[in-house]
Amino acid sequence: MKRILLLVAALGLVYSAYWLNLRISHNEVSLTPYPYIFTSKTYNDLSNNAPIVIIGDKLATRLATFKQRLSEKLSINLSKPIKIVDLTQEGQGVHRSLKKLKSLNKLPLIIIFMSNTDEQFEYLFHTQSLKNINHNFKLFSDDKIKTTLMIFPFLSKLIYEPISRVVLSELPKQDLNKYSDPEKQLRAAANFELYRAHLDELFSYTQKRNSLIIPITTPLNLKIPPTQSCYGSLVMEDKPQLKKLKQLIAKEDYKASYNEALELVMTNPSNAQILYLYAKSLRKLGKFAEAQKYGELAIAFDCGNTRGSPVYNSILRKISRTYGYNFFDFHQLLTDESQSNFVFIDDIYPQDYYLEKVVDTLAFKIKKRLKL
């Protein structure tokens, strides 16, 4: 009997040693359990001596084309124009913006930040790792665990579940993989969690270094129909009623379409097409606040969406408030303006007039901050 107990104890020790070795060898030391790593060459040679930087994705790139206008407005009565550096890039999610800022030899006084449209541009994690990724972020959200890891970073090798990390290339590379609708929804949820973690680190990092971020929400065109309703989001018995709804919309009978759409929304609350048609009926009846709500839901539930999400804007607003930053709500501005004007030139990009208005507002905010 003693031999059996000793054997069991020995096997337990062997298994424990194997388990420890597995976790230690397969885990990186990290506070935040990001499911990717950068190549060693990425952004190693960045330098910056400008007081203002614009950073973010493709819409930030468009905004940065107006940096001369911003500089001129800020430089009135100054002997030299204020320099503004463009660190934006198409396909650049917030993870790359954070990496770029960390690679600078010094942070600027002001960081103008906008990132939403390209958050799902890259392949940041393996779908088969989602269970462990979600588990790790659940652990990360525990303040006690987070504090422990801040004091003893090496314990992350033992606390977090091992995952196979994606190695990111030097430049953003588009994810061209095809996913089922359930996979798209699971990956979108994981991307929202990553966005939240990235923003939290970005704001914390810059705040500790006395650099001011001006966050800007990304305008979303609520008048563009969704690309694809997710599989299983429509009750099959409601197909005839949906057909009738489309016919009423085509006839511009919005009072009748409102009633039909309201019934369909009740039974199909996650169908992007129904949400969009309901939002359109509301907008035509002048119920703009409700129309915005359901228009944003239509984008959020669009399984073919590639133009940003209201969820990212919501996360940006919430974390900005947490850190005491006054964000510029560009999305709300254009949503309000769209009630009576055409504000977009296509599915994604606003008219230059509105980008100029953003620049003028930024100039006012920055002059006030820097007491120019």
N, C-alpha and C positions, 0 to 999 in steps of 0.2 A: 504493500500500500504506500509506503514511504517513497519507494522508487517511482511509482506512478505520479505521486504528488510532485516529486522533484522534476520528473519529466515534463509535467504540465507547466510547472513554474519556469523551467528552462525554455520551453516552447513559447511561453508568454513573453519572456525576455527577448527571445530571438525575433518574435513578431513585432514587439515594441521598437526594437532597434531598426528593423526593416522599415517600419512605418515612419519613424523619425528620419531615417536616411532618405526615404522617398520624398517626404515633404520638404526637407532641407535642400535636396538636390534639384527638385522641380519647382521651387518657389523663389521668386525674387524678393529682396528686402524692399518693401514699399509700404508707405502709410495708406495710400489709396490703392485698392486692388484693381488697377487698370488691366484690361485683358490684352494689351499690346505693348510693344516696345519700339523705340525709334532706332534706326541705324545710327552708328556712331558718328557718321559724317553730317547728320542733319543739323543745319543752322549753326555750325560751330564758329563761323567767322563773321557774325553780325556785329555791327557797331552802330552807335547812334549818338549824335550830339544835338539833335533837334529837341526843342521843348515840347513839341506836339507830334503824336503818332496816330495815324489812322490804321486800324487793324480789323481783320475779319474776312468774310467770304465774298462771293461774287457781287452782292449788293453793296458791300463796303467798298469794293473795287470801283463800282460805279460812282459812289459818293466821293471817293478819293480823286476823281477827275475834276472835282470842283475845289481842290485844295488851294489853288491860286486865288480863287475868290475869297476863301476863308482867310488866307494870309493877308490879302489886301485890306480886308475889313478889320483885322486885328492890328495891323501895322500903321494905321492912321496916326500921325504925329510922332512916329518912332523914326529914329535915324536909319535903322536897318529893318528890312522885312523879316517877320517871324518865319522861321523855317518849319515846314511840316513834312514829315516823312510818311510815305505810303508803304505799309507792310502787309497790305491785303493780298489775297490770291484766290482765284477761282478754285473751288474744291477744298478750300481751307476751313476745316471745322475748328471749333474752339480749342480742341486739343493741340492743333498746330499753332494757333495764335498764342496759346500759353507757352508752348515750347519756344517760339520765336522771342517772346518777351523775356523768358528766362535766359536766352542766349545773348541778350544785349549786354554791352559792357556797363551801361547804366540805363535806368528807366527814365522816360521823359516825365515832365511835370504833368502833362495831360495825355490821356489815352482815349481816343474816340473809338468805340467798339460796337460792331454790329455783326452778329453771326446767328443764322437760323437756316437759311436756304440750303447750305451744303453740309448739314450735320450728318446726313446719311449717305454722303457721297462716297466715302471710303469704307472698305471692309475692315472693321476694327476688332472683330471677335468671331470665333468659330461658333456656329449655331449649336453644335454638340456640346459646347462648354457652358451654355446658358444656365444650366442648373447650378453649377458651381459658381459662376459669375454672380448670379442673383443671391446665392447664399453668402458669398463674400461681402457683397454690398450691404446685405442685411446686418452682418457683423460690424461692418464699417460704420453703420448708422448708430451703433451703440456708443454713447459718449464715453463709457468706462473703457471699452476696448480701444477706442480712438486715442484716449489719453494715455493708456498703457503703451500703445504703439509709438506715440510721440516721444515717450521717455525711453522705451526699449524697442527700437525699430526692428532689430533682428528677430523679435518674436513673431513678426508677420509670416516668417517661414513656417511657423508651427500653427498659427491661428487660421490662416487662410487655406482654403482648399486649392490644391495644385490645378493649374489649367495650362493648356498649350497656348502660348501667347502669339499673336500675330505680329510679324516684323514689318513695320511700316517703311516704305521706300523714302528716298530723299525728297521726292515731290509727290503731291497727292495723286493717287491712282484710283480711278473710278471702279466701284464694285459693280461688275457686270453679271454677277451670279443671278440665277432665277430662283425665286422662292415661292412656296405655296402661300396662300393667304394666311393660314395660321402662323407660318414662320415669319411672314412680314409683320404680323401684329406682335409676336414675341420679340422680334428684333427691334421694332419701334419702341416698345416699352423699355428694353435694355438701353437703347440710345438716349431715351429721356433721362434715365438714371445716370448715364455717363455725362450727359450735358450738365446735369445738376452738380455732379462732383467736380467737373472741369471748371464751371463758373465759380463754385465755392473756392476752389484753389486759386483761380485767377484773381478774384477779388481780394482774397486774403493775402496773396503774394504781393500784389501792388499796393494794398493799403499799408502793409508793414514797411514798405519802402517809400511812403509818402508820395505816391503817384496817384493822381485822381483819374478815375475812369468815368467817362460819360457813356453809359449804355444806351443803345438805341434799339427799340423793337423793330422787327422786320415787317413791312407792310405786306399783307396778303390780299390778293384779289378775290374778294368774296363773290364776284359775279361770274367767275369761271366755273363751269360744271365739273364735278369730280371725274376722274379718269376711270375709276373702277370701284363699284361697291363690293365689299368683301363677301366671299362665298358664305352662304348660310345666313346672311343678314336680312333676307327677304322671306317672309312667310309665303309659301307657294300659293295659298288660297287668296292672297292679296294682289296677285298679278293682274287680274282684270281691273281692279280698282286703281292700280298704278297706271295702267293703260289709259283709263278714263281721266286720271289726273293730268297726264301728258297732253291729252286732247284739249282739256280745259285751258291749260297754260298756252297751248298753240292758238286758241281762240281769244286769248287775253281776257278770259273770264276769271279774274283773280278772286272775286268774292266766293265763287263756287269752288275754285281750286284750293282756296284756303281751308274750307271745310273738309274737302276730300283729303288734303295733305295732313291736316290735324289728326284725322282718324288713323291714317297710315303711320304717322310718327308714333302714335301710341302703341301700335303693335310691332313696329319695325324701328326701334329707337337708334339702331346703329347702321342703318342703310344709308350710305352717303348720297345716293341719288334722291331718295325721298326727303332727306334733310335739306338738300339743296333746293328742291322744288318748293318745299314749305317755306324756306328762307326767301325765295324769290317772290312767292305770294305775299308774304308779310311785308317785304320791301315795297311792292307795288301798292299795298294798302296803307303805306306810310307808317308802319309799325317797325321803325328802324332798329330800336334796341333789341327786340326779339329776333329780327332778321339777322342782325350781327351774330347773336348767340348761336342760331341754328346754321348760319353760313360757316361759322368757325367749326362747329361740330361736323359739318359735311366734309371739311378739309381733314379734320382729325381722323375721321373714319374712312377716308379714301385709301383703298389698298393699292392704288397706283400713284399715290402722291409723290412728286419729286420737287415740289416748290416751297418747302418749308412747312411749319406746323404752328398753329396757335398755342400748342402745348409748350413749345420752346419759348414763345413770348411770355407765357404765363410764368414759367420758371424764372426767366430773366427779371420780370417785374418783382417777383417774390424775393429773390436773392438780393436784388438791388436795394430793396427796402430793408432787408436784414442788415446790410452793411452801411445803410444810411446814404446811399447814392441816389441822386435825382436823375432818373432815366428820362429819355425823350421818347414819348410814345408815338412814333412815326406811324405805326399801324392804325392807331385810333384816329390820328389826324386824317389819314387818307380814307378811312372808313366813313368818317363824318363828311368829308369833302365829296365822296362818291355818291352821296344822296342827291346831289344836283349837278355834278360835273364828271367828266371822263378823266380819271386820274392816272390810269395805267396806259402804257404804249403797247403792252402785250400781256402775257400771263403773269410775268414776274416783275418787270421794271416799271417804276413810276415815271411820269413825265418829268422832264428836267426842271420845270417850274417848281415842282414840289421839292426836288432835291436842293434847289437854290434856297427855298424857304427853310429847309433843315440847316443848311450852312449858315444862313443869317441868324437863326436861333442859336446855333452853336457859338457863333461869334459873340453874341450878346452874353451867353452864359460864361464863356471863357474870359472875356474882358472883365466881367464882374468878379470872377474868381481871382484873376491875376491883377485886378485893380489897374487896368490899363487905361 
